[in-house]
Amino acid sequence: MSELEEIGEMIRNAMRLVEQAQEAGEQLRNHTNRENLDEFRRQVQELHAELSRLQQVLQHESTYSLDELIDLLSRMFSDHPAAYRRIPPLE
């Protein structure tokens, strides 16, 4: 999977997490208790972590794009991925 596809997957995951946080918020609004508050906080923290990761990638999108291009050229000419990357691959 290319890094561009991984970024797309990160965006889809963030959208799913937004929906889950909204559902947890609705549940908290309708039934205010400690369990629902904890679940809402957990959902928001998970969403925050994913959005922070996505922001990091987008702040360095040109570097990721250049690394991906270099990797593609390396695979075309040597059948091996690029040995050096300026930014670690996405996890």
ABEGO torsion letter per residue (X at the ends): XBAAAAAAAAAAAAAAAAAAAAAAAAAAAABBBAAAAAAAAAAAAAAAAAAAAAAAAAAAAAAAAAAAAAAAAAAAAAGBBBABBABBBBX
